[in-house]
Amino acid sequence: MFSIKATKFIQEVCKSYRNLALTNFMHDITFAEGRISMLVSQAELFQFYYQNKIPTLCTDRTGRTLPDGIYLNKILQQNNPDCAVLIPLMQKIGKKFGVNYGQNSLTVMVHEKECQHLYSFYFDLNEKDFLHWVINNGHLLQDVIDDYNWNAREVISEAKAAENQIVLPFFNDSHHTSEKNQISLIHKNMNIPIHLSPQQSKCLLLLMKGKSAKQIAREIKLSHRTVEHYLERIRKLLDCSSNRELMAAYGDQLIGFTPEF
């Protein structure tokens, strides 16, 4: 329920500052060991990050590694390998959920005693107009943040509670197989790890070995309909229209993978 409350508040923030050409706003609060609270404009976006374990930007086990300051996201992309992957990825995820991340953005980094705040501002402006905006209106950003922190103080305090934090991987640790009996694959288009359930993993591995859905059902003692449901879900997660496309697109990632099912 907290994520719903937070998204409604962020939506109101976005409405308040549309006169500044702001199309979207996100507030991340990061803690040690990959813990993070996300205040975003769509609850579905929060769920997508959590379910797909999207890595966080410029983060290690202590939290955010960026010093306090203002960062243009194009500069972050040029100087940080994780930003070069993750910032364009946000554009793709945004389109999926109808979130307008605009053409250009900037972030403001602020450290607190036990956490770090990353305020992200998105503008649907081309690079020339965006830089013009920053030069002429950048001084307003601190006023916007101060106003937001005051009005959202109760929501922000609630966001810091342990029960409203999620754990996301670090970028360098995200391209790996997850827990025992589960498979993680790197999405062919979005370049993010997709984590399959143990049953989905079983079905996919047997499919890659040339088994039909009926044969898979007999081997793992499930109904044919259930196996078809798992395979359909896998195809949807991995953006494949058929089992043949699934095997062609992801077979190389499963070479040598021999979990103990």
Buried (B, 14 or more C-beta within 10 A) or exposed (E): EBBEBBBEBBBEBBEBBEEEBBBBBBBBBBBEEBBBBBBBBBBBBBEBBBEBBBBBBBBBEEBBEBEEEBBBBBEBBEEBEBBEBBBBBBBBBBEEBEBBBBBBBBBBBBBEEEBBBBBBBBBBBEEEBBBEBBEEEEEEBEEBBEBBBEBBEEBBEBBBEEEBBBEBBBBEEBBEBBEEEBBBBBBBEBBBBBBBBBBBBBBBBBBBEEBEBEBBBEBBEBEBEBBBBBBEBBBEBBBBEEBEBBBEBBEEBBEEEEBEE
